[in-house]
Each structure stands twice: as C-alpha cells, then as structure tokens.
Amino acid sequence: LIKKMPHQQSTSFCTSILKLLLGSVVVACLQPTFGFCETRKTCLICTSLPQSGNNHRPPSLLAAEEDVGESVEMATTAVLKVSYDGSHFHGWSAANHNSATSEPNSQQMSDTTGSQSRRRRTRALKRGVPIGRVRTVEGTLRTALAKLYGDVDTNQVKVEGCSRTDRGVHARCLMATVSCEDESEAKKLPLDGDLKKLVHVLNRMLPFDVRVMNGSLLPSPTFHPSLDVTAKTYRYSFAVPSSKRKNSGSGVLFDPLQARHQWQIEHGTHGQTFNAEAANDVLQALVGTHNFVHLCGSYRGSERKEKGSKHSNTICTLQEATLECEDGWASNPAPMINDGSFELPRNRCFGGDGAAVGYAITVTGDRFLYKMCRYIAGIVISAGYGGITKQNVEMALLPSNKDQSSAVTNKFQCAPPNGLMLWNVNYGTTQFNWVMEEEDTS
C-alpha cells in the first residue's frame, strides 16, 4: 500500500503509524534517529522499501555522498559540453526574441507580410523553425530535452549556459547545466540518469549544427556554469590578401570552406598590406587589467535597467593574447613570432602566391563585456592596416580622458560575428566526471 502512494502521503502515513505504536512524544524524539527529513522527503519506512522513480537514501549516506560530489539533488542536474555552428542561430539565449519562451515550439505567429515574409517562412520551415520565431541554441536544446523528460512544457526545462554568444558567433566548448522542474520538485534526469545514453540520444535529436560533446554530473552542489568560471578563451579568425598578391596576376583566393567561420577581408585601407607586427603590438597592449569601457557595445534590453548605468563594471583582465597564422585549408594554427620576426608559411594547398593568409586572434580573460572580443579583433586588424596605433589604444584604456577617448574610439570598428568562436572555458580546480574520455583542450 505504501509503495502505491505518492511520496508525501506515504511519509505522513508512516508517521501516523509510528505515533499510534510508540506515542507522539517518543516519535518526536526519535525522528532525527529514524531519519525523518521533510527537505529530502525520507523516513525510516520509506527508505527501507524500494519505490519506482525515487532514489531515497538515509542521512548517513547523503552526508557521505556530499563529500564526493554526488547526491540526490545532483542526480536531477547534468553538465553538458555543447558545440555549435552559430551561422543559422540568433545567438545562444532564448530571450533574444523579447521573450523567455522563444523556443521553436512556440505558437506565436509573425505579423509581417509580403514577399520578404514568404521567403523568410520558407527558409524557416526548411530548418524546422515555426513561423515568427527566431532560432536559438538554448531554445533548440530545451525543445529536445522537453521530449526526453516526457513531452513536458519547455518552460519547465532549465538550461543555464556559461556564456551568451551573439547572433552568428560559434562555440567549440560551451558549458551548460540542464534540469527540469515541475510545481512540486525537480525531476530526475531522463533515461534513468545514464549520461552517456543521454548524450547519444540528444545528438540524434538535435540538428546538424548543434552537438553535445560530453556530459557530467554536477561537480559540487553549489556549481554554477557562469559564476564559477575562472577564465574564458575566445578565438577570432580572419584572412587578408597576401603581400605577394600584386605579383601573382590573379585576384585574392580565399578558402571557401572557412567563409562561415572567418572574416575574409578583400582589401585594406588605401591598398595597404597587412602588417602583422603592428597588429601584434596593439594586441599585447591590451593584456592586463584595464577599463574596457570604450571597447564594448551598449547593454542589451533589460540590462540597462539591471545595471543602473550604462557602464557600471567594465574592469576586465586579459590574461593572455596571441596572434597566430593559419596555414592551408585545414586552418592549422602556427605561431608567427620566431626570434622576434614573423614568418608567414606559404599556403601549399591552393592559390599559390595569390592566396589569402589566414590569422587567428586568441584572447583569454576572466570576463568579457558585450561585443568586447569583436572590438578587440577590429582594433587589431585596423592596426595591421595602419588605421590605429598603440598610443590610440592606450589612450582609449584611460576612460578619465573622455574627450580624447571619444575622438579615438570613433576609429574603432566592431568585427563581424562569423569569425568569433568561444574556444575554451576554465573552471580552475573544479573536476568533472565526464562520461567520455577526452584530451586536454586548455
């Protein structure tokens, strides 16, 4: 009879039986010994009987499991390592469509009409996105997880990411926690908590441009994917014409396979060639702790109200910044600085002397402001063409000189989003129990 009852009713039923047998005063004194816990909803009788859908443990086992980072609460939440191509996504956050429920299964329709609207509907239907909704990575994950949780409402599925990438930005390693909550309590992970099977099934359900690379239980009860981050690494790829292009007799040949993940610059300012040494000098000037108030975009939406002012906390620390050369179609990064000089490898795969040269800017910092990485990339590329000097950047990092800084920042350009990728996320000494072995990506 107890097994067929809901758990809250079974707990009350067990308490009533013990009161009849032992008396109310004795039961009240023995409740800590017997393990009555309203927060964990466990009791002496219930924990001794196996119940389907519940994983109850006595307090002694719960205390032991907290030391190794596994408990009942952790069994309801998983950490996923997500990778995606952001070319056809409107960013990570499902709130990018002026609503917290901008998942693809929303029933709201668009009011736009005309030929442009028809073309938009056709493209959306081909990608599996209903009319009037934007496609986000978070919304796509929530829709797939809602089906695995038993076709629940997507509002019950919680997906918390370590970063909110913008529209068109890619991610190689984005950490996110997933869980599902109803009115009474948090649901256990689907597929009986088998994370390896969960990763496999999710990848079968997700579209081709989103993949879950790995999964783990929470490393600690208080883990948060964004608040516990110690460092993030972003990588921006771009390509410029080779210095030998004028003698080649042909136009610039860019790698077509990198068009979605690379800013391909056909020509510089006044026909100048890209100066990698000057670009690297400006990039190294950004390393350290500075006020990046002039190297970021405006706050988005409700952030203006939440922050109170437009730039309330703009102090960031860039721990490392490098400029590398990408050689060939495979875009294998090769260090450019060698004994104080830059050595650009000859592209062996295509184009010969007329081929473009690919570069990659990699920055690691404790935090990044809105569009900060794209502004850094735009400044470095402009410095390579002589549009910005190291002194201009140093002046922009001093927000006290508002008049001089504003005159300098007018030259700053925000690079397009398709070249940016979230490369790695570091959590310091936090250890994850990944279900699949992987190499060190730091």
Secondary structure in CASP SS format (residue, H / E / C, confidence):
PFRMAT SS
TARGET T0000
AUTHOR 0000-0000-0000
METHOD secondary structure of the structure
MODEL  1
L C 1.00
I C 1.00
K C 1.00
K C 1.00
M C 1.00
P C 1.00
H H 1.00
Q H 1.00
Q H 1.00
S H 1.00
T H 1.00
S H 1.00
F H 1.00
C H 1.00
T H 1.00
S H 1.00
I H 1.00
L H 1.00
K H 1.00
L H 1.00
L H 1.00
L H 1.00
G C 1.00
S H 1.00
V H 1.00
V H 1.00
V H 1.00
A H 1.00
C H 1.00
L H 1.00
Q H 1.00
P H 1.00
T H 1.00
F H 1.00
G C 1.00
F C 1.00
C E 1.00
E C 1.00
T C 1.00
R C 1.00
K C 1.00
T E 1.00
C C 1.00
L H 1.00
I H 1.00
C H 1.00
T H 1.00
S H 1.00
L C 1.00
P C 1.00
Q C 1.00
S C 1.00
G C 1.00
N C 1.00
N C 1.00
H C 1.00
R C 1.00
P C 1.00
P H 1.00
S H 1.00
L H 1.00
L H 1.00
A H 1.00
A H 1.00
E H 1.00
E H 1.00
D H 1.00
V H 1.00
G C 1.00
E C 1.00
S C 1.00
V C 1.00
E C 1.00
M H 1.00
A H 1.00
T H 1.00
T C 1.00
A E 1.00
V E 1.00
L E 1.00
K E 1.00
V E 1.00
S E 1.00
Y E 1.00
D C 1.00
G H 1.00
S H 1.00
H H 1.00
F C 1.00
H C 1.00
G C 1.00
W C 1.00
S C 1.00
A H 1.00
A H 1.00
N H 1.00
H H 1.00
N C 1.00
S C 1.00
A C 1.00
T C 1.00
S C 1.00
E C 1.00
P C 1.00
N C 1.00
S C 1.00
Q C 1.00
Q C 1.00
M C 1.00
S C 1.00
D C 1.00
T C 1.00
T C 1.00
G C 1.00
S H 1.00
Q H 1.00
S H 1.00
R H 1.00
R H 1.00
R H 1.00
R H 1.00
T H 1.00
R H 1.00
A H 1.00
L H 1.00
K H 1.00
R C 1.00
G C 1.00
V C 1.00
P C 1.00
I C 1.00
G C 1.00
R C 1.00
V C 1.00
R C 1.00
T C 1.00
V H 1.00
E H 1.00
G H 1.00
T H 1.00
L H 1.00
R H 1.00
T H 1.00
A H 1.00
L H 1.00
A H 1.00
K H 1.00
L H 1.00
Y C 1.00
G C 1.00
D C 1.00
V C 1.00
D C 1.00
T H 1.00
N H 1.00
Q H 1.00
V E 1.00
K E 1.00
V E 1.00
E E 1.00
G E 1.00
C C 1.00
S C 1.00
R C 1.00
T C 1.00
D C 1.00
R C 1.00
G C 1.00
V C 1.00
H E 1.00
A E 1.00
R E 1.00
C E 1.00
L E 1.00
M E 1.00
A E 1.00
T E 1.00
V E 1.00
S E 1.00
C E 1.00
E E 1.00
D C 1.00
E C 1.00
S C 1.00
E C 1.00
A E 1.00
K C 1.00
K C 1.00
L C 1.00
P C 1.00
L H 1.00
D H 1.00
G H 1.00
D C 1.00
L H 1.00
K H 1.00
K H 1.00
L H 1.00
V H 1.00
H H 1.00
V H 1.00
L H 1.00
N H 1.00
R H 1.00
M H 1.00
L C 1.00
P C 1.00
F C 1.00
D C 1.00
V E 1.00
R E 1.00
V E 1.00
M E 1.00
N E 1.00
G E 1.00
S E 1.00
L E 1.00
L C 1.00
P C 1.00
S C 1.00
P C 1.00
T C 1.00
F C 1.00
H C 1.00
P C 1.00
S C 1.00
L C 1.00
D C 1.00
V C 1.00
T C 1.00
A E 1.00
K E 1.00
T E 1.00
Y E 1.00
R E 1.00
Y E 1.00
S E 1.00
F E 1.00
A E 1.00
V E 1.00
P C 1.00
S C 1.00
S C 1.00
K C 1.00
R H 1.00
K H 1.00
N H 1.00
S H 1.00
G C 1.00
S C 1.00
G C 1.00
V C 1.00
L E 1.00
F C 1.00
D C 1.00
P H 1.00
L H 1.00
Q H 1.00
A H 1.00
R H 1.00
H H 1.00
Q C 1.00
W E 1.00
Q E 1.00
I C 1.00
E C 1.00
H C 1.00
G C 1.00
T H 1.00
H H 1.00
G H 1.00
Q C 1.00
T C 1.00
F C 1.00
N C 1.00
A H 1.00
E H 1.00
A H 1.00
A H 1.00
N H 1.00
D H 1.00
V H 1.00
L H 1.00
Q H 1.00
A H 1.00
L C 1.00
V C 1.00
G E 1.00
T E 1.00
H E 1.00
N E 1.00
F C 1.00
V C 1.00
H C 1.00
L C 1.00
C C 1.00
G C 1.00
S C 1.00
Y C 1.00
R C 1.00
G C 1.00
S C 1.00
E H 1.00
R H 1.00
K H 1.00
E H 1.00
K H 1.00
G C 1.00
S C 1.00
K C 1.00
H C 1.00
S C 1.00
N C 1.00
T C 1.00
I E 1.00
C E 1.00
T E 1.00
L E 1.00
Q E 1.00
E E 1.00
A E 1.00
T E 1.00
L E 1.00
E E 1.00
C E 1.00
E E 1.00
D E 1.00
G C 1.00
W C 1.00
A C 1.00
S C 1.00
N E 1.00
P E 1.00
A E 1.00
P E 1.00
M C 1.00
I E 1.00
N E 1.00
D C 1.00
G C 1.00
S E 1.00
F E 1.00
E C 1.00
L C 1.00
P C 1.00
R C 1.00
N C 1.00
R C 1.00
C C 1.00
F C 1.00
G C 1.00
G H 1.00
D H 1.00
G H 1.00
A E 1.00
A C 1.00
V E 1.00
G E 1.00
Y E 1.00
A E 1.00
I E 1.00
T E 1.00
V E 1.00
T E 1.00
G E 1.00
D C 1.00
R C 1.00
F C 1.00
L C 1.00
Y C 1.00
K C 1.00
M H 1.00
C H 1.00
R H 1.00
Y H 1.00
I H 1.00
A H 1.00
G H 1.00
I H 1.00
V H 1.00
I H 1.00
S H 1.00
A H 1.00
G H 1.00
Y C 1.00
G C 1.00
G C 1.00
I C 1.00
T C 1.00
K H 1.00
Q H 1.00
N H 1.00
V H 1.00
E H 1.00
M H 1.00
A H 1.00
L C 1.00
L C 1.00
P C 1.00
S C 1.00
N C 1.00
K H 1.00
D H 1.00
Q H 1.00
S H 1.00
S H 1.00
A H 1.00
V H 1.00
T H 1.00
N C 1.00
K C 1.00
F C 1.00
Q C 1.00
C C 1.00
A C 1.00
P C 1.00
P H 1.00
N H 1.00
G H 1.00
L E 1.00
M E 1.00
L E 1.00
W E 1.00
N E 1.00
V E 1.00
N E 1.00
Y C 1.00
G C 1.00
T C 1.00
T C 1.00
Q C 1.00
F C 1.00
N C 1.00
W C 1.00
V C 1.00
M C 1.00
E C 1.00
E C 1.00
E C 1.00
D C 1.00
T C 1.00
S C 1.00
END
